[in-house]
Amino acid sequence: MIFAAAHYAALAVFVVGCWGFGRALLARLAPPPRRDAWLEASMAAALGVGIFICGFQALAIFGVFKVGATVALIAAGVVAAALQLRPWLHEVRTLRAAAASAPGAAAPWSRAEKIAAIVLALVALPALVAPLAPPAAFDELMYHLPYARQVAEQGFLGIHDWLRYPWFPYNYNLLYAAALQVGDDVLPHFLNALAGALSVVMVYRLGMQHASRLTACIGAAIWLGIGDYSNALIDMGVALFVLGACVALWWWRESQPVQRGMRWLGVAAFCLGVAAGSKYQALTFLPLVALFVVWHERRPKAWALMLLCFLLPCVYWYARNAIMTGDPFNPIGARVFGFTDWIPADYVQQVADVRDHAARPNVLIWSVVLLPFSVMWKRSAAVRAAGWFCFYSVAVWLVTSRYPRYLTASFPLLAFAAALGWQVLFGWIAQGARRLFGAKAGRVGFIGLAGDWVAVLLLAVLAAVSVSQTARKVAMISPTQEQREAFLRQNVPGYAVMDYLRRTATGRVYQINLNEAIYYGPNPIWGDTLGPWRYTDFGRLSGKDLASKLGGLGFVAVVLPNSVVPVFSGRTDFDKYFTLQYEKDGSRVYRILPPAP
């Protein structure tokens, strides 16, 4: 409990700082046309996250991203929150009073709404404990956390060619770097979860504002259920800022006249800039946003504001890449701008890997195809806008990758739209049942009774799944060093040998097929399937030539899983130049012997 409380307390301090900066910015803008205190509060917190990212980026560019600067920036956010608290509470009370006096404001909860709320609570239960597990996901160990740790230790932004993607934009990872400076490596999980939590609140409030309480609960439950809260990836961070951009764009669209809402265009562009500075996939939303805006706004002043706000959080990454490599989108632009660290074979391999992982998205969002049949499609322009966003996103995804994780940035609005789709589907089922059993069955309550039993069964199954998942995630929590060691040895292949090398290695280490464990090894550690340290450049050499090449580059050891050992040890001269130094849990460390005199 103390372990969990300490991490949630640290997260709370950061959230307060985020809200303080974001609220300070929003307070200087005219309020949105349609007021919602909690939607605005979550938007303020999201903007605050973006402001922190820009602050950490500026500190790192100038080489002063150190613990003291990080703490000072967070403290400034908390002070800003304290200054904003009283006027915000007064504003919330005013908005609450106005909402209470609105027609239908005190409508009682229906049976369906109560069931949806219970579902939402059950889905939230495992998400609350998921971030507490030690880092064990493949990509977070391969480059997200290694990059963050390197920045946290050095205090500046650099090009680390030992990582698989040294040229990627790393906006959201800067939050993880700050977390590693002031806490442990579980804290980055909470910053990933923060993005999910804020966007869940936003989906719920959007459902309340533009559809119904039932839509709000279902949409929030879908997004909460398909989000991943147990790692330090950046996809949910990108999703938060894409959703924030969409909210700001709709606030602009509802402004009367629309030109008066130009400030919201700046907010939307800033959110898109943070997203594009975190992952290249966010760039795919720019054509749709540009078309949406140009339909109503063509003034150069407005477009200049959008361009400035967009570039502020992301121009560093793209300008750096363009200047240093000629490819602003390195390495994915290699076919157009030329190859640098990657070779054409790397590019082909990466594309093939994405295609190999192609799959259908989560079944919970399939109902989005039924959105045009919803009554809200005709009644609400906001719902139609969300629908076109979803259809565009899915179409781009189908054409480009079909890799489920690459659709994550669209999941919040897909969940909102899918909630309406599920209502359409179950409405059709209810109508069909009434036609099938006739009016007599309806009068005796047969359909209602069947619906009650279905609801009870659904909740029972979901409760069992929720409790089971929560228990599984609780078992992953490792507050002591002994528990952490046992968990990592069981869940991270090669952890034991990597940990050994981290403690004992006195020179460079080359790893083979243990990418998922490099975060726990020496910092840095070389070797990958792609890039300048690719395995194929070393694996075809004889034992003598391999030892000579690695030794000439300063390497003192090679670490690899037992499954790969025969590929190397089968060479006739391998034992002359390599000697087994350590073996544990299915992996080995070989020390490179010095050349014979």
FIPATI-865207 format. One record per residue (C-alpha): residue in three letters; residue number from 1; x, y, z. Coordinates in steps of 0.05 Angstrom, whole numbers, plus 5000, padded with zeros to 4 digits. Example, Ala and Ser with C-alpha at 12.3 -4.5 7.8 and 13.67 -1.06 7.14 Angstrom:
# residues 2
['ALA' 1 [5246 4910 5156]],
['SER' 2 [5273 4979 5143]],
END
This chain:
# residues 597
['MET' 1 [5000 5000 5000]],
['ILE' 2 [5056 5048 5017]],
['PHE' 3 [5089 5033 4950]],
['ALA' 4 [5024 5049 4912]],
['ALA' 5 [5008 5110 4954]],
['ALA' 6 [5077 5140 4943]],
['HIS' 7 [5071 5134 4867]],
['TYR' 8 [5000 5160 4865]],
['ALA' 9 [5022 5218 4909]],
['ALA' 10 [5078 5235 4861]],
['LEU' 11 [5029 5231 4803]],
['ALA' 12 [4981 5277 4840]],
['VAL' 13 [5034 5330 4850]],
['PHE' 14 [5051 5328 4776]],
['VAL' 15 [4977 5331 4756]],
['VAL' 16 [4968 5392 4800]],
['GLY' 17 [5027 5425 4766]],
['CYS' 18 [5000 5407 4697]],
['TRP' 19 [4932 5435 4714]],
['GLY' 20 [4963 5497 4742]],
['PHE' 21 [5001 5514 4678]],
['GLY' 22 [4943 5493 4633]],
['ARG' 23 [4891 5531 4672]],
['ALA' 24 [4936 5593 4672]],
['LEU' 25 [4936 5590 4596]],
['LEU' 26 [4861 5576 4587]],
['ALA' 27 [4843 5631 4637]],
['ARG' 28 [4874 5681 4589]],
['LEU' 29 [4829 5657 4532]],
['ALA' 30 [4755 5670 4526]],
['PRO' 31 [4716 5609 4551]],
['PRO' 32 [4691 5558 4501]],
['PRO' 33 [4621 5568 4473]],
['ARG' 34 [4593 5508 4509]],
['ARG' 35 [4617 5505 4582]],
['ASP' 36 [4635 5441 4618]],
['ALA' 37 [4678 5448 4680]],
['TRP' 38 [4708 5378 4679]],
['LEU' 39 [4721 5377 4604]],
['GLU' 40 [4756 5444 4611]],
['ALA' 41 [4795 5419 4672]],
['SER' 42 [4819 5357 4635]],
['MET' 43 [4838 5400 4575]],
['ALA' 44 [4876 5446 4622]],
['ALA' 45 [4914 5386 4651]],
['ALA' 46 [4929 5361 4580]],
['LEU' 47 [4955 5429 4559]],
['GLY' 48 [4997 5430 4622]],
['VAL' 49 [5028 5363 4603]],
['GLY' 50 [5045 5395 4536]],
['ILE' 51 [5075 5456 4570]],
['PHE' 52 [5118 5411 4614]],
['ILE' 53 [5142 5374 4552]],
['CYS' 54 [5162 5439 4519]],
['GLY' 55 [5197 5461 4583]],
['PHE' 56 [5236 5396 4589]],
['GLN' 57 [5253 5399 4515]],
['ALA' 58 [5281 5470 4522]],
['LEU' 59 [5321 5450 4584]],
['ALA' 60 [5350 5390 4547]],
['ILE' 61 [5366 5430 4484]],
['PHE' 62 [5409 5476 4526]],
['GLY' 63 [5439 5419 4566]],
['VAL' 64 [5409 5438 4634]],
['PHE' 65 [5357 5384 4641]],
['LYS' 66 [5378 5365 4711]],
['VAL' 67 [5341 5344 4774]],
['GLY' 68 [5341 5415 4803]],
['ALA' 69 [5311 5445 4740]],
['THR' 70 [5259 5390 4736]],
['VAL' 71 [5237 5400 4809]],
['ALA' 72 [5236 5475 4799]],
['LEU' 73 [5191 5470 4738]],
['ILE' 74 [5143 5423 4774]],
['ALA' 75 [5142 5470 4835]],
['ALA' 76 [5125 5528 4789]],
['GLY' 77 [5066 5489 4762]],
['VAL' 78 [5041 5475 4833]],
['VAL' 79 [5047 5549 4851]],
['ALA' 80 [5008 5566 4788]],
['ALA' 81 [4955 5517 4810]],
['ALA' 82 [4950 5548 4879]],
['LEU' 83 [4940 5617 4848]],
['GLN' 84 [4886 5590 4801]],
['LEU' 85 [4848 5548 4852]],
['ARG' 86 [4802 5600 4883]],
['PRO' 87 [4776 5632 4818]],
['TRP' 88 [4769 5562 4788]],
['LEU' 89 [4726 5537 4847]],
['HIS' 90 [4682 5599 4840]],
['GLU' 91 [4674 5585 4766]],
['VAL' 92 [4657 5512 4779]],
['ARG' 93 [4603 5531 4829]],
['THR' 94 [4574 5580 4779]],
['LEU' 95 [4573 5529 4723]],
['ARG' 96 [4544 5476 4769]],
['ALA' 97 [4487 5523 4790]],
['ALA' 98 [4472 5539 4718]],
['ALA' 99 [4473 5466 4699]],
['ALA' 100 [4426 5448 4757]],
['SER' 101 [4375 5499 4733]],
['ALA' 102 [4377 5474 4661]],
['PRO' 103 [4318 5432 4635]],
['GLY' 104 [4328 5357 4647]],
['ALA' 105 [4391 5369 4689]],
['ALA' 106 [4366 5327 4747]],
['ALA' 107 [4340 5269 4705]],
['PRO' 108 [4345 5204 4745]],
['TRP' 109 [4392 5149 4722]],
['SER' 110 [4358 5097 4679]],
['ARG' 111 [4370 5022 4688]],
['ALA' 112 [4415 5020 4626]],
['GLU' 113 [4455 5080 4651]],
['LYS' 114 [4466 5047 4719]],
['ILE' 115 [4490 4983 4686]],
['ALA' 116 [4537 5023 4641]],
['ALA' 117 [4565 5060 4702]],
['ILE' 118 [4578 4994 4738]],
['VAL' 119 [4613 4968 4676]],
['LEU' 120 [4656 5031 4675]],
['ALA' 121 [4675 5021 4748]],
['LEU' 122 [4692 4948 4737]],
['VAL' 123 [4736 4964 4677]],
['ALA' 124 [4772 5018 4717]],
['LEU' 125 [4792 4971 4774]],
['PRO' 126 [4850 4935 4739]],
['ALA' 127 [4873 4999 4706]],
['LEU' 128 [4885 5030 4774]],
['VAL' 129 [4937 4978 4794]],
['ALA' 130 [4967 4963 4725]],
['PRO' 131 [5020 5020 4726]],
['LEU' 132 [5051 4993 4790]],
['ALA' 133 [5088 4935 4757]],
['PRO' 134 [5162 4940 4739]],
['PRO' 135 [5178 4955 4665]],
['ALA' 136 [5172 4891 4625]],
['ALA' 137 [5141 4909 4557]],
['PHE' 138 [5184 4898 4496]],
['ASP' 139 [5186 4969 4466]],
['GLU' 140 [5192 5006 4532]],
['LEU' 141 [5254 4964 4548]],
['MET' 142 [5283 4968 4478]],
['TYR' 143 [5283 5043 4467]],
['HIS' 144 [5231 5084 4505]],
['LEU' 145 [5261 5077 4574]],
['PRO' 146 [5334 5070 4551]],
['TYR' 147 [5327 5137 4514]],
['ALA' 148 [5294 5169 4574]],
['ARG' 149 [5348 5144 4621]],
['GLN' 150 [5403 5170 4575]],
['VAL' 151 [5372 5239 4572]],
['ALA' 152 [5359 5238 4647]],
['GLU' 153 [5431 5222 4663]],
['GLN' 154 [5463 5268 4611]],
['GLY' 155 [5416 5327 4617]],
['PHE' 156 [5415 5341 4542]],
['LEU' 157 [5387 5315 4477]],
['GLY' 158 [5434 5272 4436]],
['ILE' 159 [5435 5222 4380]],
['HIS' 160 [5444 5153 4409]],
['ASP' 161 [5458 5106 4351]],
['TRP' 162 [5458 5045 4396]],
['LEU' 163 [5383 5052 4400]],
['ARG' 164 [5338 5024 4346]],
['TYR' 165 [5307 5092 4331]],
['PRO' 166 [5358 5146 4349]],
['TRP' 167 [5325 5199 4305]],
['PHE' 168 [5253 5193 4326]],
['PRO' 169 [5216 5251 4358]],
['TYR' 170 [5215 5238 4432]],
['ASN' 171 [5169 5290 4463]],
['TYR' 172 [5130 5245 4510]],
['ASN' 173 [5193 5207 4529]],
['LEU' 174 [5219 5271 4561]],
['LEU' 175 [5166 5262 4614]],
['TYR' 176 [5195 5193 4628]],
['ALA' 177 [5264 5224 4633]],
['ALA' 178 [5239 5273 4685]],
['ALA' 179 [5206 5216 4723]],
['LEU' 180 [5271 5177 4725]],
['GLN' 181 [5306 5237 4752]],
['VAL' 182 [5259 5246 4811]],
['GLY' 183 [5233 5175 4821]],
['ASP' 184 [5240 5102 4800]],
['ASP' 185 [5226 5068 4734]],
['VAL' 186 [5154 5051 4754]],
['LEU' 187 [5136 5125 4755]],
['PRO' 188 [5138 5131 4678]],
['HIS' 189 [5081 5080 4676]],
['PHE' 190 [5039 5131 4714]],
['LEU' 191 [5053 5185 4663]],
['ASN' 192 [5030 5138 4608]],
['ALA' 193 [4968 5122 4650]],
['LEU' 194 [4957 5197 4662]],
['ALA' 195 [4947 5206 4587]],
['GLY' 196 [4897 5150 4586]],
['ALA' 197 [4859 5176 4648]],
['LEU' 198 [4853 5247 4621]],
['SER' 199 [4828 5223 4554]],
['VAL' 200 [4778 5177 4588]],
['VAL' 201 [4750 5237 4627]],
['MET' 202 [4747 5276 4562]],
['VAL' 203 [4710 5221 4526]],
['TYR' 204 [4660 5216 4583]],
['ARG' 205 [4647 5291 4584]],
['LEU' 206 [4641 5293 4508]],
['GLY' 207 [4590 5238 4512]],
['MET' 208 [4551 5277 4564]],
['GLN' 209 [4555 5341 4523]],
['HIS' 210 [4540 5315 4453]],
['ALA' 211 [4500 5251 4464]],
['SER' 212 [4475 5221 4529]],
['ARG' 213 [4496 5195 4597]],
['LEU' 214 [4492 5124 4569]],
['THR' 215 [4538 5141 4511]],
['ALA' 216 [4586 5174 4560]],
['CYS' 217 [4592 5113 4604]],
['ILE' 218 [4598 5063 4546]],
['GLY' 219 [4649 5105 4508]],
['ALA' 220 [4692 5117 4570]],
['ALA' 221 [4689 5043 4588]],
['ILE' 222 [4710 5022 4518]],
['TRP' 223 [4770 5068 4516]],
['LEU' 224 [4789 5051 4588]],
['GLY' 225 [4784 4977 4572]],
['ILE' 226 [4827 4977 4509]],
['GLY' 227 [4880 5024 4536]],
['ASP' 228 [4946 4996 4562]],
['TYR' 229 [4965 5024 4630]],
['SER' 230 [5021 4977 4648]],
['ASN' 231 [5079 5005 4607]],
['ALA' 232 [5117 5067 4587]],
['LEU' 233 [5100 5070 4513]],
['ILE' 234 [5076 5135 4482]],
['ASP' 235 [5015 5116 4442]],
['MET' 236 [4965 5138 4495]],
['GLY' 237 [5002 5203 4502]],
['VAL' 238 [4994 5215 4428]],
['ALA' 239 [4920 5196 4434]],
['LEU' 240 [4910 5248 4489]],
['PHE' 241 [4937 5305 4447]],
['VAL' 242 [4901 5284 4384]],
['LEU' 243 [4836 5283 4424]],
['GLY' 244 [4854 5350 4455]],
['ALA' 245 [4864 5379 4386]],
['CYS' 246 [4796 5353 4365]],
['VAL' 247 [4762 5384 4426]],
['ALA' 248 [4796 5451 4413]],
['LEU' 249 [4776 5448 4339]],
['TRP' 250 [4703 5437 4358]],
['TRP' 251 [4705 5495 4407]],
['TRP' 252 [4731 5536 4349]],
['ARG' 253 [4676 5510 4303]],
['GLU' 254 [4621 5528 4354]],
['SER' 255 [4647 5599 4363]],
['GLN' 256 [4600 5652 4336]],
['PRO' 257 [4624 5678 4290]],
['VAL' 258 [4676 5625 4278]],
['GLN' 259 [4731 5677 4267]],
['ARG' 260 [4725 5697 4340]],
['GLY' 261 [4749 5629 4361]],
['MET' 262 [4817 5635 4328]],
['ARG' 263 [4850 5623 4395]],
['TRP' 264 [4824 5552 4395]],
['LEU' 265 [4859 5540 4329]],
['GLY' 266 [4924 5557 4364]],
['VAL' 267 [4908 5508 4421]],
['ALA' 268 [4890 5453 4371]],
['ALA' 269 [4954 5465 4331]],
['PHE' 270 [4995 5462 4395]],
['CYS' 271 [4964 5395 4414]],
['LEU' 272 [4978 5367 4345]],
['GLY' 273 [5049 5393 4350]],
['VAL' 274 [5060 5357 4415]],
['ALA' 275 [5032 5293 4384]],
['ALA' 276 [5074 5300 4321]],
['GLY' 277 [5135 5311 4365]],
['SER' 278 [5121 5245 4400]],
['LYS' 279 [5106 5199 4341]],
['TYR' 280 [5108 5206 4266]],
['GLN' 281 [5038 5174 4258]],
['ALA' 282 [5007 5238 4286]],
['LEU' 283 [5026 5272 4220]],
['THR' 284 [4972 5232 4184]],
['PHE' 285 [4918 5275 4218]],
['LEU' 286 [4944 5340 4188]],
['PRO' 287 [4909 5334 4120]],
['LEU' 288 [4841 5322 4152]],
['VAL' 289 [4851 5380 4202]],
['ALA' 290 [4874 5426 4146]],
['LEU' 291 [4813 5410 4104]],
['PHE' 292 [4767 5420 4164]],
['VAL' 293 [4797 5488 4180]],
['VAL' 294 [4805 5515 4110]],
['TRP' 295 [4731 5504 4098]],
['HIS' 296 [4715 5560 4146]],
['GLU' 297 [4780 5599 4157]],
['ARG' 298 [4827 5624 4104]],
['ARG' 299 [4858 5686 4135]],
['PRO' 300 [4934 5686 4134]],
['LYS' 301 [4935 5711 4206]],
['ALA' 302 [4898 5649 4231]],
['TRP' 303 [4941 5601 4191]],
['ALA' 304 [5005 5636 4215]],
['LEU' 305 [4981 5627 4287]],
['MET' 306 [4967 5553 4275]],
['LEU' 307 [5035 5542 4242]],
['LEU' 308 [5072 5576 4299]],
['CYS' 309 [5035 5537 4353]],
['PHE' 310 [5044 5472 4315]],
['LEU' 311 [5118 5481 4305]],
['LEU' 312 [5134 5504 4376]],
['PRO' 313 [5133 5434 4407]],
['CYS' 314 [5159 5393 4348]],
['VAL' 315 [5203 5435 4302]],
['TYR' 316 [5267 5416 4339]],
['TRP' 317 [5262 5342 4321]],
['TYR' 318 [5245 5352 4248]],
['ALA' 319 [5294 5410 4237]],
['ARG' 320 [5350 5371 4271]],
['ASN' 321 [5337 5310 4228]],
['ALA' 322 [5334 5351 4164]],
['ILE' 323 [5398 5388 4179]],
['MET' 324 [5438 5328 4203]],
['THR' 325 [5412 5274 4156]],
['GLY' 326 [5372 5307 4101]],
['ASP' 327 [5311 5267 4122]],
['PRO' 328 [5264 5305 4169]],
['PHE' 329 [5226 5240 4181]],
['ASN' 330 [5287 5196 4191]],
['PRO' 331 [5285 5138 4180]],
['ILE' 332 [5216 5130 4149]],
['GLY' 333 [5230 5182 4095]],
['ALA' 334 [5291 5145 4070]],
['ARG' 335 [5261 5125 4003]],
['VAL' 336 [5250 5199 3987]],
['PHE' 337 [5306 5235 4024]],
['GLY' 338 [5360 5181 4024]],
['PHE' 339 [5386 5130 4074]],
['THR' 340 [5431 5147 4133]],
['ASP' 341 [5436 5098 4191]],
['TRP' 342 [5390 5049 4157]],
['ILE' 343 [5404 5012 4092]],
['PRO' 344 [5349 4991 4043]],
['ALA' 345 [5348 4922 4073]],
['ASP' 346 [5332 4952 4142]],
['TYR' 347 [5275 4991 4112]],
['VAL' 348 [5246 4929 4078]],
['GLN' 349 [5253 4889 4143]],
['GLN' 350 [5218 4942 4184]],
['VAL' 351 [5160 4946 4134]],
['ALA' 352 [5155 4870 4133]],
['ASP' 353 [5154 4869 4209]],
['VAL' 354 [5096 4918 4212]],
['ARG' 355 [5058 4877 4161]],
['ASP' 356 [5072 4813 4200]],
['HIS' 357 [5038 4845 4260]],
['ALA' 358 [4978 4868 4221]],
['ALA' 359 [4913 4848 4254]],
['ARG' 360 [4842 4870 4266]],
['PRO' 361 [4831 4925 4318]],
['ASN' 362 [4796 4910 4383]],
['VAL' 363 [4725 4883 4371]],
['LEU' 364 [4696 4935 4418]],
['ILE' 365 [4705 4990 4366]],
['TRP' 366 [4677 4951 4307]],
['SER' 367 [4608 4981 4318]],
['VAL' 368 [4634 5048 4293]],
['VAL' 369 [4609 5028 4224]],
['LEU' 370 [4538 5034 4252]],
['LEU' 371 [4547 5107 4273]],
['PRO' 372 [4511 5136 4212]],
['PHE' 373 [4448 5097 4233]],
['SER' 374 [4446 5131 4301]],
['VAL' 375 [4395 5186 4313]],
['MET' 376 [4452 5228 4339]],
['TRP' 377 [4484 5227 4269]],
['LYS' 378 [4427 5271 4245]],
['ARG' 379 [4419 5313 4308]],
['SER' 380 [4491 5330 4325]],
['ALA' 381 [4543 5362 4280]],
['ALA' 382 [4595 5344 4332]],
['VAL' 383 [4578 5270 4326]],
['ARG' 384 [4583 5275 4251]],
['ALA' 385 [4651 5308 4256]],
['ALA' 386 [4674 5253 4304]],
['GLY' 387 [4648 5202 4255]],
['TRP' 388 [4686 5230 4196]],
['PHE' 389 [4748 5233 4238]],
['CYS' 390 [4740 5159 4255]],
['PHE' 391 [4727 5138 4183]],
['TYR' 392 [4786 5178 4158]],
['SER' 393 [4831 5148 4212]],
['VAL' 394 [4811 5077 4198]],
['ALA' 395 [4819 5087 4123]],
['VAL' 396 [4890 5115 4131]],
['TRP' 397 [4907 5059 4179]],
['LEU' 398 [4881 5006 4130]],
['VAL' 399 [4922 5035 4073]],
['THR' 400 [4987 5045 4113]],
['SER' 401 [4999 4992 4166]],
['ARG' 402 [4939 4953 4194]],
['TYR' 403 [4981 4947 4257]],
['PRO' 404 [4931 4954 4315]],
['ARG' 405 [4976 4997 4359]],
['TYR' 406 [4983 5049 4304]],
['LEU' 407 [4908 5063 4310]],
['THR' 408 [4914 5080 4384]],
['ALA' 409 [4915 5155 4371]],
['SER' 410 [4844 5150 4345]],
['PHE' 411 [4818 5103 4398]],
['PRO' 412 [4785 5156 4444]],
['LEU' 413 [4740 5183 4389]],
['LEU' 414 [4731 5113 4361]],
['ALA' 415 [4707 5091 4430]],
['PHE' 416 [4658 5150 4432]],
['ALA' 417 [4632 5133 4363]],
['ALA' 418 [4630 5058 4377]],
['ALA' 419 [4587 5072 4439]],
['LEU' 420 [4534 5102 4394]],
['GLY' 421 [4543 5044 4346]],
['TRP' 422 [4530 4993 4401]],
['GLN' 423 [4467 5030 4421]],
['VAL' 424 [4443 5025 4349]],
['LEU' 425 [4458 4950 4347]],
['PHE' 426 [4424 4934 4413]],
['GLY' 427 [4366 4978 4393]],
['TRP' 428 [4357 4937 4330]],
['ILE' 429 [4361 4873 4371]],
['ALA' 430 [4307 4898 4419]],
['GLN' 431 [4262 4918 4360]],
['GLY' 432 [4273 4850 4329]],
['ALA' 433 [4255 4815 4394]],
['ARG' 434 [4191 4855 4400]],
['ARG' 435 [4171 4836 4329]],
['LEU' 436 [4190 4764 4341]],
['PHE' 437 [4152 4754 4406]],
['GLY' 438 [4096 4802 4391]],
['ALA' 439 [4058 4851 4433]],
['LYS' 440 [4031 4798 4481]],
['ALA' 441 [4101 4778 4504]],
['GLY' 442 [4118 4851 4512]],
['ARG' 443 [4056 4862 4557]],
['VAL' 444 [4075 4805 4603]],
['GLY' 445 [4146 4832 4608]],
['PHE' 446 [4182 4774 4575]],
['ILE' 447 [4229 4818 4537]],
['GLY' 448 [4244 4861 4598]],
['LEU' 449 [4256 4799 4640]],
['ALA' 450 [4303 4770 4588]],
['GLY' 451 [4340 4836 4585]],
['ASP' 452 [4348 4836 4660]],
['TRP' 453 [4378 4767 4660]],
['VAL' 454 [4425 4785 4603]],
['ALA' 455 [4447 4846 4642]],
['VAL' 456 [4459 4806 4705]],
['LEU' 457 [4498 4754 4667]],
['LEU' 458 [4540 4808 4633]],
['LEU' 459 [4556 4842 4698]],
['ALA' 460 [4573 4776 4732]],
['VAL' 461 [4621 4756 4676]],
['LEU' 462 [4652 4826 4674]],
['ALA' 463 [4660 4827 4749]],
['ALA' 464 [4696 4760 4748]],
['VAL' 465 [4742 4784 4692]],
['SER' 466 [4755 4849 4728]],
['VAL' 467 [4773 4815 4793]],
['SER' 468 [4816 4764 4757]],
['GLN' 469 [4854 4817 4718]],
['THR' 470 [4862 4860 4780]],
['ALA' 471 [4890 4801 4820]],
['ARG' 472 [4938 4785 4763]],
['LYS' 473 [4963 4857 4760]],
['VAL' 474 [4968 4861 4836]],
['ALA' 475 [5012 4799 4834]],
['MET' 476 [5059 4837 4786]],
['ILE' 477 [5071 4893 4836]],
['SER' 478 [5142 4887 4864]],
['PRO' 479 [5154 4936 4921]],
['THR' 480 [5217 4901 4947]],
['GLN' 481 [5281 4887 4910]],
['GLU' 482 [5272 4812 4919]],
['GLN' 483 [5203 4813 4888]],
['ARG' 484 [5227 4857 4832]],
['GLU' 485 [5284 4810 4816]],
['ALA' 486 [5238 4749 4815]],
['PHE' 487 [5187 4785 4771]],
['LEU' 488 [5239 4809 4720]],
['ARG' 489 [5274 4742 4716]],
['GLN' 490 [5208 4710 4700]],
['ASN' 491 [5182 4763 4651]],
['VAL' 492 [5243 4793 4616]],
['PRO' 493 [5285 4742 4577]],
['GLY' 494 [5359 4755 4589]],
['TYR' 495 [5348 4799 4650]],
['ALA' 496 [5396 4760 4695]],
['VAL' 497 [5455 4765 4648]],
['MET' 498 [5440 4838 4632]],
['ASP' 499 [5438 4854 4706]],
['TYR' 500 [5504 4818 4715]],
['LEU' 501 [5536 4858 4660]],
['ARG' 502 [5508 4923 4686]],
['ARG' 503 [5543 4910 4752]],
['THR' 504 [5609 4882 4725]],
['ALA' 505 [5623 4903 4654]],
['THR' 506 [5683 4949 4646]],
['GLY' 507 [5677 4962 4571]],
['ARG' 508 [5629 4960 4513]],
['VAL' 509 [5580 4902 4509]],
['TYR' 510 [5548 4875 4445]],
['GLN' 511 [5481 4840 4452]],
['ILE' 512 [5448 4792 4403]],
['ASN' 513 [5372 4779 4403]],
['LEU' 514 [5362 4807 4473]],
['ASN' 515 [5334 4875 4452]],
['GLU' 516 [5277 4868 4502]],
['ALA' 517 [5326 4868 4560]],
['ILE' 518 [5375 4924 4542]],
['TYR' 519 [5344 4973 4592]],
['TYR' 520 [5370 4928 4648]],
['GLY' 521 [5439 4921 4618]],
['PRO' 522 [5499 4968 4615]],
['ASN' 523 [5482 5038 4591]],
['PRO' 524 [5492 5041 4533]],
['ILE' 525 [5493 4972 4501]],
['TRP' 526 [5500 4959 4426]],
['GLY' 527 [5469 4910 4377]],
['ASP' 528 [5403 4908 4339]],
['THR' 529 [5369 4879 4278]],
['LEU' 530 [5369 4948 4245]],
['GLY' 531 [5417 5006 4240]],
['PRO' 532 [5493 5013 4243]],
['TRP' 533 [5501 4958 4295]],
['ARG' 534 [5459 4906 4259]],
['TYR' 535 [5473 4834 4273]],
['THR' 536 [5483 4815 4201]],
['ASP' 537 [5546 4858 4197]],
['PHE' 538 [5577 4815 4252]],
['GLY' 539 [5543 4748 4249]],
['ARG' 540 [5574 4723 4184]],
['LEU' 541 [5646 4732 4208]],
['SER' 542 [5691 4676 4231]],
['GLY' 543 [5707 4672 4305]],
['LYS' 544 [5774 4706 4294]],
['ASP' 545 [5747 4761 4250]],
['LEU' 546 [5687 4772 4296]],
['ALA' 547 [5733 4779 4357]],
['SER' 548 [5780 4824 4319]],
['LYS' 549 [5724 4870 4295]],
['LEU' 550 [5688 4874 4361]],
['GLY' 551 [5753 4883 4400]],
['GLY' 552 [5775 4937 4352]],
['LEU' 553 [5710 4974 4367]],
['GLY' 554 [5723 4971 4442]],
['PHE' 555 [5676 4913 4459]],
['VAL' 556 [5696 4867 4516]],
['ALA' 557 [5637 4819 4518]],
['VAL' 558 [5580 4790 4477]],
['VAL' 559 [5513 4770 4509]],
['LEU' 560 [5463 4725 4474]],
['PRO' 561 [5407 4675 4488]],
['ASN' 562 [5423 4601 4488]],
['SER' 563 [5380 4592 4426]],
['VAL' 564 [5430 4633 4386]],
['VAL' 565 [5493 4604 4417]],
['PRO' 566 [5500 4546 4367]],
['VAL' 567 [5503 4595 4309]],
['PHE' 568 [5567 4624 4338]],
['SER' 569 [5598 4568 4379]],
['GLY' 570 [5593 4521 4320]],
['ARG' 571 [5650 4557 4285]],
['THR' 572 [5714 4519 4289]],
['ASP' 573 [5754 4577 4319]],
['PHE' 574 [5702 4606 4365]],
['ASP' 575 [5731 4577 4429]],
['LYS' 576 [5799 4608 4413]],
['TYR' 577 [5773 4679 4416]],
['PHE' 578 [5713 4675 4463]],
['THR' 579 [5705 4645 4532]],
['LEU' 580 [5642 4634 4572]],
['GLN' 581 [5640 4685 4628]],
['TYR' 582 [5570 4678 4657]],
['GLU' 583 [5506 4637 4644]],
['LYS' 584 [5438 4643 4675]],
['ASP' 585 [5364 4635 4657]],
['GLY' 586 [5377 4613 4586]],
['SER' 587 [5427 4667 4565]],
['ARG' 588 [5502 4672 4565]],
['VAL' 589 [5558 4723 4568]],
['TYR' 590 [5622 4710 4528]],
['ARG' 591 [5684 4749 4543]],
['ILE' 592 [5725 4769 4481]],
['LEU' 593 [5795 4743 4490]],
['PRO' 594 [5854 4788 4472]],
['PRO' 595 [5891 4768 4408]],
['ALA' 596 [5949 4719 4418]],
['PRO' 597 [6017 4752 4421]],
END
